Amino acid sequence: MAHILILNWEELRNNRLYDWLLAARSFSSDRFQTVTRSTTYSSTVTAPARDNASLGRMLMRTWSLAGPPIAHLPRELVNLVVGHLKEDKDALASCTLVSQYWRDSARPLLFRTIFILHDHHVTRKAQYERCGGDRFPVDAFLKFLHDPPSISVDVPFLIKVLKVSNHWASMDNAILDVADLDLVLAKLPALEELVLRHISLRSVQHGTVLHGWSHPKALAKLVLYGVSMELPSGATPRDNGAAECAFVEFFSLFGTVKIMQITNVAPWFEEDDARVWLYWDEEDETKAAVSGIPLALRVQQLRLEFDPYCWTVFTSQADILQLLRYSASLRGLQSLQITEEPDVVHAVLQDVGNELYFLGLGVYTAENEYSALDVYGVSLCTSLSSCELNLQDIGCSDSTTDFGLLLSVINHVPSTVSYLTINIRFREQREHEAIGADGVTLDYLARMDWKKLEAMLIERPALLLLTFKFSVLSWDAKANRDHSREIAFIQEQLPMLVKKRLLGFECTEIPRSP
């Protein structure tokens, strides 16, 4: 049995991998002393240059083993090496381990996640074929999937996460055909997660039937961030173009999706487009869009979010939500996180509220007085066990913050809820202010009616925990992450909840875009 190790030795000596590999060799020698080994050296070989940069002289070392087969590298060492390569992509050019065990152990880790960058600004080398103009990265990947080289035929079966993104500096979404995504889903049988970021979906040609429409793909997670759709030709008036909907064609490619995350997504690229709210306002247009295409999509957990730092910012994702409603994709929905106008949320909860076990709701905090009405319809969620109320874009010195609507929502939260969370999501560059000698705390907390809040919650028999969550942007300064003063102040305001051990706190980061 022969094991071949191909290394760029000069570069590797200055790399931690060198120490790890020596340790691995020593480990095998110490543990299996009965294995005899004769070492021979062949002539040096030169690997093909990656990006036309020479990798230098390559040394091939071959071990010919007598007796029992040599032991495999320990799993811990394999994970250690692969983990380093994931952080330093250049190391892949410097170190290639070729052995049956290494191939079986490392390749599933190295090819688990594939990231394709739609870069409209990259200058490509002349020797590269420009497939489809600026769409070279995706076209090259599609070409690979259609006819992979013999040495890589196993790669499509190893890919579990695929991310396709436009260049972060581009202000235009990159176009991607729904038909191309159909091919991708068909060729990646092990795919579990798909992420599309700043992509504009283009409809299939009239009369085309996609493979995925009759063979829908189940996913663990589907993420759409800043996604829109290319409009059909001549579809500028509000009353035209709704029937051909790339989003419906796209959604029809999927079966059961455990988690669907939608952030800053709208069919129309421009928020001032005349068709904004077209699907939400026009029932006939929505029915026309979802008719004719089989929709097997069933979403178990739906997250509708807004990222104020994304350059495609919309005030509502109601059009996308309406397409999901009319396609019956939300039947059986178990978890919903949503930030929308109250009437939009109310309409959705009328459809799916009685099946939800978790509801995350964005609540406005600007000049909204307490109301006896259930404006969001949270009382429709009769099976709810956990509820998180998200307060967006909070500043510690905001004197206009109004928690009246928050208290109104809490008053209508079903009595079945055991875990209630108030998530305070701070805006960027939050600044602390000192608490005065008179005990007055930060302005935004001082405006809460704490007595009313405690009175609402203390008599709830099912309540096990009220959690205040402080969420800070992941890139914000460390000085803005100390919430000890807020915690102490809230504990003083809610003494009965503290006594019953019903009060908790959590500090977390708002992650960057996917």
Long-range contacts (C-beta under 8 A, 24 or more apart in sequence): 1-65, 1-69, 1-70, 2-62, 2-63, 2-64, 2-65, 3-62, 3-63, 3-65, 3-70, 3-99, 3-101, 4-60, 4-61, 4-62, 4-98, 4-99, 5-60, 5-61, 5-63, 5-97, 5-98, 5-99, 6-45, 6-47, 6-58, 6-59, 6-60, 6-96, 6-97, 6-98, 7-58, 7-59, 7-61, 7-94, 7-95, 7-96, 8-47, 8-55, 8-56, 8-57, 8-58, 8-93, 8-94, 8-95, 9-57, 9-58, 9-59, 10-56, 10-57, 11-56, 11-94, 12-94, 12-95, 15-91, 15-94, 15-95, 16-84, 17-81, 17-84, 17-91, 17-94, 17-95, 20-77, 20-80, 20-81, 20-84, 21-81, 23-77, 24-73, 24-74, 24-77, 27-73, 27-74, 27-77, 28-70, 28-71, 28-73, 31-71, 32-68, 32-70, 32-71, 34-67, 34-68, 35-65, 35-66, 35-67, 35-68, 35-70, 36-65, 36-66, 36-67, 37-63, 37-64, 37-65, 37-66, 38-64, 38-66, 39-63, 39-64, 40-64, 47-96, 50-93, 51-125, 52-125, 52-127, 55-93, 55-94, 72-101, 72-105, 73-101, 73-102, 73-105, 75-105, 78-102, 78-105, 78-106, 78-109, 79-109, 81-106, 82-106, 82-109, 82-110, 85-110, 86-110, 107-154, 107-155, 107-158, 108-158, 111-155, 111-158, 111-159, 112-158, 112-159, 112-160, 112-161, 113-159, 113-160, 113-161, 113-162, 113-163, 114-141, 114-159, 114-161, 114-162, 114-163, 115-163, 115-165, 116-141, 116-162, 116-163, 116-164, 116-165, 117-165, 117-166, 117-167, 118-164, 118-165, 118-166, 118-167, 118-170, 118-174, 118-176, 118-198, 118-199, 119-166, 119-167, 119-170, 120-166, 120-167, 120-170, 120-172, 120-174, 121-167, 121-169, 121-170, 122-167, 134-174, 135-174, 135-175, 138-164, 138-176, 138-180, 141-184, 142-180, 142-183, 142-184, 145-183, 145-184, 145-187, 145-188, 146-183, 146-187, 156-187, 156-188, 156-189, 157-189, 157-190, 158-190, 159-188, 159-190, 159-191, 160-190, 160-191, 160-192, 160-193, 161-191, 161-192, 161-193, 161-194, 161-195, 162-188, 162-191, 162-193, 162-194, 162-195, 163-195, 163-197, 163-514, 164-195, 164-196, 164-197, 164-199, 165-195, 165-196, 165-197, 165-198, 165-199, 166-197, 166-198, 166-199, 168-198, 170-198, 171-311, 173-198, 173-199, 173-200, 173-226, 173-227, 173-228, 173-269, 173-312, 174-198, 174-199, 174-200, 175-199, 175-200, 175-202, 175-230, 176-200, 176-201, 176-202, 177-201, 177-202, 177-204, 178-202, 178-203, 178-204, 178-210, 178-246, 178-249, 178-250, 178-253, 179-204, 179-205, 179-208, 179-210, 181-250, 181-253, 182-210, 182-211, 182-212, 182-253, 183-211, 185-212, 185-217, 185-253, 186-211, 186-212, 186-215, 191-217, 191-219, 192-219, 192-220, 192-221, 193-219, 193-220, 193-221, 193-222, 193-223, 194-219, 194-221, 194-222, 194-223, 195-223, 195-225, 195-514, 196-223, 196-224, 196-225, 196-227, 197-223, 197-225, 197-226, 197-227, 197-513, 197-514, 198-225, 198-226, 198-227, 198-312, 199-226, 199-227, 200-227, 200-228, 200-229, 200-230, 200-269, 201-227, 201-228, 201-229, 201-230, 201-246, 201-247, 201-249, 201-250, 202-229, 202-230, 202-246, 203-229, 203-230, 203-232, 203-244, 203-245, 203-246, 203-249, 204-249, 210-249, 210-252, 210-253, 212-252, 212-253, 212-254, 213-252, 213-253, 213-293, 213-294, 214-294, 216-252, 216-253, 216-254, 216-255, 216-296, 216-297, 217-253, 217-254, 217-255, 218-254, 218-255, 218-256, 218-257, 219-254, 219-256, 219-257, 219-258, 220-257, 220-258, 220-259, 221-257, 221-258, 221-259, 221-260, 221-261, 222-254, 222-257, 222-259, 222-260, 222-261, 223-260, 223-261, 223-263, 223-514, 224-260, 224-261, 224-262, 224-263, 224-265, 225-261, 225-263, 225-264, 225-265, 225-307, 225-310, 225-513, 225-514, 226-263, 226-264, 226-265, 226-310, 226-311, 226-312, 226-513, 227-265, 228-265, 228-266, 228-267, 228-268, 228-269, 228-312, 229-267, 229-268, 231-268, 236-274, 237-274, 238-274, 238-275, 238-278, 241-275, 242-275, 242-278, 242-279, 242-282, 242-285, 242-286, 242-288, 242-289, 243-285, 243-288, 243-289, 244-289, 245-289, 245-290, 245-323, 247-320, 247-323, 248-289, 248-290, 248-293, 248-295, 248-323, 248-327, 249-293, 251-295, 251-297, 251-323, 251-324, 251-327, 251-329, 252-293, 252-294, 252-295, 252-296, 252-297, 254-296, 254-297, 255-296, 255-297, 255-298, 256-297, 256-298, 256-300, 257-297, 257-298, 257-299, 257-300, 258-300, 258-301, 259-300, 259-301, 259-303, 260-299, 260-301, 260-302, 260-303, 261-303, 261-305, 261-514, 262-302, 262-303, 262-304, 262-305, 262-317, 262-320, 263-304, 263-305, 263-306, 263-307, 263-310, 263-513, 263-514, 264-306, 264-307, 264-310, 264-312, 264-313, 264-314, 264-317, 265-314, 265-317, 265-320, 266-312, 266-314, 266-316, 266-317, 266-319, 266-320, 267-319, 267-320, 267-323, 268-319, 269-312, 271-313, 271-314, 271-315, 276-316, 276-319, 277-316, 277-318, 277-319, 278-319, 279-318, 279-319, 279-322, 279-323, 280-316, 280-318, 280-319, 280-321, 280-322, 280-344, 286-322, 286-323, 286-326, 287-326, 289-323, 289-326, 290-323, 290-326, 290-327, 295-327, 295-328, 295-329, 297-324, 297-327, 297-329, 298-329, 298-331, 298-332, 299-324, 299-329, 299-330, 299-333, 300-332, 300-333, 300-334, 300-335, 301-333, 301-334, 301-335, 301-336, 301-358, 302-330, 302-333, 302-335, 302-336, 302-337, 302-338, 303-337, 303-360, 304-336, 304-337, 304-338, 304-339, 304-340, 305-337, 305-339, 306-339, 306-362, 306-392, 307-513, 308-393, 309-428, 309-513, 310-513, 316-340, 316-341, 316-344, 318-344, 321-348, 325-351, 334-358, 335-359, 335-360, 336-360, 337-361, 337-388, 338-362, 339-390, 339-392, 342-375, 342-376, 345-376, 345-377, 346-375, 346-376, 346-377, 349-376, 349-377, 349-378, 349-380, 349-381, 350-377, 350-380, 353-377, 353-378, 353-380, 353-381, 353-382, 354-380, 354-381, 354-382, 354-383, 355-383, 356-381, 356-383, 356-384, 357-383, 357-384, 357-385, 357-386, 358-384, 358-385, 358-386, 358-387, 358-388, 359-384, 359-386, 359-387, 359-388, 360-387, 360-388, 360-389, 360-390, 361-387, 361-388, 361-389, 361-390, 361-409, 362-390, 362-392, 363-389, 363-390, 363-391, 363-405, 363-406, 363-409, 364-405, 365-391, 365-392, 365-394, 365-401, 365-402, 365-403, 365-405, 365-406, 366-400, 366-401, 366-402, 367-400, 367-402, 368-402, 368-404, 368-405, 369-402, 369-404, 369-405, 370-404, 370-405, 370-407, 370-408, 371-404, 371-405, 371-408, 372-408, 373-408, 374-408, 374-412, 375-405, 375-408, 375-409, 376-409, 376-412, 378-409, 378-412, 378-413, 378-414, 379-412, 379-413, 379-414, 381-414, 382-414, 382-416, 383-416, 384-413, 384-414, 384-416, 384-417, 385-416, 385-417, 385-418, 385-419, 386-417, 386-418, 386-419, 386-420, 386-421, 387-413, 387-417, 387-419, 387-420, 387-421, 388-420, 388-421, 388-422, 388-423, 388-469, 389-420, 389-421, 389-422, 389-423, 390-423, 390-425, 391-422, 391-423, 391-424, 391-425, 392-425, 393-425, 393-426, 393-427, 394-424, 394-425, 394-426, 394-427, 394-444, 395-426, 395-427, 395-430, 395-444, 396-426, 396-430, 396-431, 396-432, 396-433, 396-442, 396-443, 396-444, 397-431, 397-433, 397-442, 397-443, 397-444, 398-443, 398-444, 399-443, 399-447, 401-443, 401-444, 401-447, 402-447, 403-447, 403-448, 403-449, 407-449, 407-452, 407-453, 407-456, 410-453, 410-456, 410-457, 411-456, 415-460, 415-461, 415-462, 416-462, 417-460, 417-462, 417-463, 418-462, 418-463, 418-464, 418-465, 419-464, 419-465, 419-467, 420-457, 420-463, 420-465, 420-466, 420-467, 421-466, 421-467, 421-468, 421-469, 421-506, 422-466, 422-467, 422-468, 422-469, 423-469, 423-471, 424-468, 424-469, 424-470, 424-471, 425-471, 425-510, 426-470, 426-471, 426-472, 426-473, 426-476, 426-480, 427-473, 428-473, 428-476, 429-476, 429-477, 429-480, 430-472, 430-476, 430-480, 431-480, 432-479, 432-480, 432-482, 432-485, 435-485, 435-489, 441-485, 441-486, 441-489, 442-485, 442-486, 442-489, 445-486, 445-489, 445-490, 448-493, 450-493, 450-494, 453-494, 454-493, 454-494, 454-496, 454-497, 457-497, 457-502, 458-496, 458-497, 458-500, 463-502, 464-502, 465-502, 465-503, 465-504, 466-494, 466-497, 466-502, 466-503, 466-504, 467-503, 467-504, 467-505, 467-506, 468-503, 468-504, 468-505, 468-506, 469-505, 469-506, 469-507, 469-508, 470-505, 470-506, 470-507, 470-508, 471-508, 471-509, 471-510, 472-507, 472-508, 472-509, 472-510, 473-509, 473-510, 474-509, 474-510, 474-511, 474-512, 475-512, 481-507, 483-507
